């Protein structure tokens, strides 16, 4: 086994142990070649294969690092991506068990559900529009297996782009009825605004993010397919989550979606 492959295996095991035990781990960037995003994606692939071997299935893809400010913070100039798994999809308003996502944070996004494959070497916005059956409002619950969110781009990519869970709204809206670039968003906790933004915050338009993902996955030999859900990226800043929170995201033209979090075991014992 080469030194890089051995490092990838060690990093994958560190993250997977954190997932299994619920105890966040040290950063994996110290195990991998400095700044090596390909090695980070190799770790992600190892972990994805493990999940598939456990009976899970890929339901789509998430796009991260769509904010220029976050890219600058992590020292990259491109978004990242990771697969969505069926057991991380949560119905609108259903309880997300506290502890099921490590160190959770939430962000509101536009989700696209595809009707056709996207297999061209280079895609246009028109290609994405034609391939999309409908859009939905979404809350992504991001989580990090890395202790205290002490992450670089290498860490978050290896850790499945910090994917935790996702909640989709239930009213599908055709893209012809939407202007995603100007669509405003507010994410609230019981009426208190926590995060605001608009589609322009996501690579200038959520459709641009989808084009980037479609091109990237074709280059990697695993193109977007009909039926895939694409979380296109945050429309505003992430917000922290506390036990018992009920968050609601409203996106212009798309309606609303709720994410409800269970109470911690300690709170349950206190009652």
C-alpha positions as CSV (number, residue, x, y, z in Angstrom):
1,X,0.0,0.0,0.0
2,X,1.4,3.4,-1.0
3,X,1.9,6.1,1.7
4,X,-1.0,8.1,0.3
5,X,-3.3,5.1,0.3
6,X,-2.3,4.3,3.8
7,X,-3.0,7.8,4.9
8,X,-6.4,7.8,3.2
9,X,-7.3,4.5,5.0
10,X,-6.2,6.0,8.4
11,X,-8.2,9.2,7.8
12,X,-11.3,7.2,6.8
13,X,-11.1,5.0,9.9
14,X,-10.7,8.1,12.2
15,X,-13.9,9.7,10.8
16,X,-15.8,6.5,10.7
17,X,-15.0,5.8,14.4
18,X,-16.3,9.2,15.2
19,X,-19.5,8.4,13.4
20,X,-19.9,5.0,15.1
21,X,-19.1,6.3,18.6
22,X,-20.6,9.7,18.5
23,X,-17.4,11.2,19.8
24,X,-15.8,13.9,17.5
25,X,-12.3,13.2,16.4
26,X,-9.1,15.2,15.7
27,X,-8.7,16.8,12.3
28,X,-7.7,14.4,9.5
29,X,-5.7,16.9,7.6
30,X,-2.7,16.0,9.7
31,X,-2.8,12.5,8.3
32,X,-3.1,13.5,4.6
33,X,-0.7,15.3,2.2
34,X,-1.0,19.1,2.9
35,X,-3.8,20.6,0.9
36,X,-4.4,17.5,-1.1
37,X,-8.1,17.7,-2.1
38,X,-7.9,14.5,-4.2
39,X,-6.8,12.6,-1.1
40,X,-9.7,14.1,0.8
41,X,-12.2,13.0,-1.9
42,X,-10.5,9.5,-1.7
43,X,-11.3,9.4,2.0
44,X,-14.9,10.4,1.2
45,X,-15.2,7.6,-1.4
46,X,-14.0,5.0,1.1
47,X,-16.6,6.2,3.6
48,X,-19.3,6.2,1.0
49,X,-18.5,2.6,0.0
50,X,-18.7,1.6,3.6
51,X,-22.2,3.2,3.9
52,X,-23.3,1.4,0.7
53,X,-22.1,-1.9,2.0
54,X,-24.2,-1.3,5.1
55,X,-27.3,-1.2,2.9
56,X,-27.6,2.6,2.4
57,X,-28.2,4.2,-1.0
58,X,-27.2,7.5,-2.5
59,X,-30.3,9.8,-3.0
60,X,-28.4,12.7,-4.5
61,X,-25.7,15.2,-3.8
62,X,-24.9,18.2,-1.7
63,X,-22.8,21.2,-2.7
64,X,-20.8,23.1,-0.1
65,X,-18.5,26.1,0.0
66,X,-20.6,28.1,-2.4
67,X,-19.9,31.3,-0.5
68,X,-16.8,33.3,-1.6
69,X,-16.2,34.3,2.0
70,X,-16.2,30.7,3.2
71,X,-13.9,29.6,0.3
72,X,-11.5,32.3,1.4
73,X,-11.7,31.3,5.0
74,X,-10.7,27.7,4.1
75,X,-8.2,28.7,1.4
76,X,-9.9,27.3,-1.7
77,X,-11.5,28.8,-4.8
78,X,-14.0,26.1,-5.6
79,X,-17.1,24.5,-4.0
80,X,-17.1,21.0,-2.7
81,X,-19.6,18.1,-2.8
82,X,-20.6,15.0,-1.1
83,X,-23.3,12.3,-1.6
84,X,-26.6,12.3,0.2
85,X,-27.7,9.1,1.8
86,X,-31.2,7.7,2.2
87,X,-31.0,7.5,6.0
88,X,-30.1,11.2,6.3
89,X,-33.4,12.3,4.6
90,X,-35.9,13.6,7.3
91,X,-39.6,14.4,6.6
92,X,-40.7,18.0,6.9
93,X,-41.2,18.7,10.6
94,X,-40.2,15.2,11.8
95,X,-37.9,15.1,14.9
96,X,-34.2,14.8,14.3
97,X,-32.8,12.9,17.3
98,X,-30.3,14.9,19.3
99,X,-27.0,13.3,18.8
100,X,-27.8,11.8,15.4
101,X,-25.8,14.6,13.8
102,X,-22.6,15.6,15.6
103,X,-22.2,19.3,16.3
104,X,-25.2,20.3,14.2
105,X,-25.7,23.6,12.4
106,X,-28.4,24.5,10.0
107,X,-28.7,26.3,6.7
108,X,-31.5,27.0,4.2
109,X,-31.1,25.9,0.6
110,X,-32.8,25.3,-2.7
111,X,-33.1,21.7,-3.6
112,X,-33.5,20.5,-7.2
113,X,-35.0,17.2,-8.1
114,X,-33.9,15.9,-11.5
115,X,-36.1,14.3,-14.2
116,X,-33.3,13.6,-16.7
117,X,-29.6,12.7,-16.5
118,X,-26.9,15.3,-16.9
119,X,-24.1,13.6,-18.9
120,X,-22.6,16.3,-21.1
121,X,-18.9,17.2,-20.6
122,X,-20.0,20.9,-20.2
123,X,-23.5,21.9,-19.1
124,X,-25.3,25.2,-19.4
125,X,-27.9,26.6,-17.1
126,X,-30.5,25.7,-19.8
127,X,-29.4,22.1,-19.6
128,X,-30.0,22.1,-15.8
129,X,-33.4,23.8,-16.2
130,X,-34.5,21.2,-18.8
131,X,-33.3,18.3,-16.6
132,X,-35.0,19.6,-13.4
133,X,-38.5,18.3,-12.6
134,X,-39.1,20.8,-9.7
135,X,-37.5,22.7,-6.9
136,X,-38.2,22.4,-3.2
137,X,-37.2,24.4,-0.1
138,X,-34.7,22.6,2.0
139,X,-32.9,22.8,5.4
140,X,-29.5,21.1,5.5
141,X,-28.4,20.1,8.9
142,X,-24.6,20.1,8.5
143,X,-22.5,18.3,11.1
144,X,-18.9,17.6,11.7
145,X,-17.2,14.5,12.9
146,X,-14.2,16.8,13.5
147,X,-13.9,18.1,17.0
148,X,-15.0,21.7,17.6
149,X,-15.5,22.2,13.8
150,X,-11.7,22.6,13.5
151,X,-11.8,22.1,9.8
152,X,-9.9,22.9,6.7
153,X,-11.1,22.2,3.1
154,X,-9.4,18.8,3.4
155,X,-11.2,17.9,6.6
156,X,-14.7,18.9,5.4
157,X,-14.3,17.1,2.0
158,X,-13.1,13.9,3.7
159,X,-16.0,14.2,6.1
160,X,-18.5,14.0,3.3
161,X,-18.6,17.8,2.9
162,X,-19.8,17.9,6.6
163,X,-23.1,16.3,5.6
164,X,-25.5,15.4,8.5
165,X,-29.2,15.3,7.5
166,X,-31.5,17.1,5.2
167,X,-35.2,18.1,5.2
168,X,-37.2,18.8,2.1
169,X,-40.4,20.8,1.7
170,X,-43.3,19.0,0.2
171,X,-44.7,21.5,-2.4
172,X,-42.8,21.0,-5.7
173,X,-42.4,24.2,-7.8
174,X,-41.4,24.2,-11.5
175,X,-38.4,26.3,-12.3
176,X,-40.3,28.4,-14.8
177,X,-42.2,29.9,-11.9
178,X,-39.0,31.0,-10.0
179,X,-36.2,33.5,-10.1
180,X,-33.8,31.7,-7.9
181,X,-31.1,34.5,-8.1
182,X,-33.4,37.0,-6.3
183,X,-35.3,34.6,-4.1
184,X,-35.1,35.8,-0.6
185,X,-34.6,33.5,2.4
186,X,-35.2,33.7,6.1
187,X,-34.4,31.0,8.6
188,X,-36.2,31.4,11.9
189,X,-36.5,29.8,15.4
190,X,-40.0,30.3,16.6
191,X,-40.4,33.6,14.7
192,X,-36.9,34.9,15.6
193,X,-34.8,35.4,12.4
194,X,-31.5,33.6,12.7
195,X,-30.2,33.8,9.1
196,X,-31.2,35.7,6.0
197,X,-30.0,35.7,2.5
198,X,-30.9,35.1,-1.2
199,X,-30.1,33.0,-4.2
200,X,-27.4,35.4,-5.3
201,X,-25.3,34.2,-2.3
202,X,-25.0,30.8,-3.8
203,X,-22.4,31.2,-6.6
204,X,-24.5,34.0,-7.9
205,X,-27.4,31.7,-8.5
206,X,-28.2,28.2,-7.2
207,X,-28.4,27.0,-10.9
208,X,-24.8,28.0,-11.3
209,X,-23.9,25.7,-8.4
210,X,-25.9,22.9,-10.1
211,X,-24.0,23.4,-13.4
212,X,-20.7,23.2,-11.5
213,X,-21.7,19.9,-9.8
214,X,-23.0,18.4,-13.1
215,X,-19.7,19.1,-14.9
216,X,-17.6,17.9,-11.9
217,X,-19.4,14.6,-11.6
218,X,-19.2,13.9,-15.3
219,X,-15.4,14.4,-15.1
220,X,-15.3,11.9,-12.3
221,X,-17.4,9.3,-14.2
222,X,-20.5,9.4,-12.0
223,X,-22.9,11.9,-13.6
224,X,-26.1,13.2,-12.1
225,X,-29.0,10.9,-12.8
226,X,-32.8,11.3,-13.0
227,X,-34.3,11.1,-9.5
228,X,-31.3,12.7,-7.8
229,X,-31.8,15.4,-5.3
230,X,-29.3,18.3,-5.4
231,X,-28.8,20.6,-2.4
232,X,-27.4,23.6,-4.2
233,X,-25.8,25.4,-1.3
234,X,-26.5,27.8,1.5
235,X,-28.5,31.0,0.8
236,X,-27.2,32.6,4.0
237,X,-25.0,32.0,7.0
238,X,-25.1,28.7,9.0
239,X,-26.8,28.9,12.4
240,X,-26.2,27.0,15.5
241,X,-28.7,24.5,16.8
242,X,-29.8,23.7,20.3
243,X,-31.8,20.7,21.7
244,X,-35.5,21.2,21.3
245,X,-35.2,23.8,18.5
246,X,-37.7,24.0,15.8
247,X,-36.4,25.9,12.8
248,X,-38.4,27.1,9.8
249,X,-37.0,28.3,6.5
250,X,-39.0,30.4,4.1
251,X,-37.8,30.9,0.5
252,X,-39.6,33.3,-1.9
253,X,-41.6,31.3,-4.4
254,X,-40.9,28.0,-2.8
255,X,-42.7,28.2,0.5
256,X,-41.4,26.8,3.8
257,X,-39.8,23.8,5.4
258,X,-39.2,22.9,9.1
259,X,-36.5,21.0,11.0
260,X,-37.3,19.9,14.5
261,X,-34.6,18.7,16.9
262,X,-35.1,16.3,19.9
263,X,-34.0,17.2,23.4
264,X,-30.8,15.9,24.8
265,X,-30.7,12.9,27.0
266,X,-29.6,15.1,29.9
267,X,-32.7,17.2,29.5
268,X,-34.9,14.1,29.3
269,X,-33.4,12.8,32.5
270,X,-34.0,16.1,34.2
271,X,-37.7,15.9,33.4
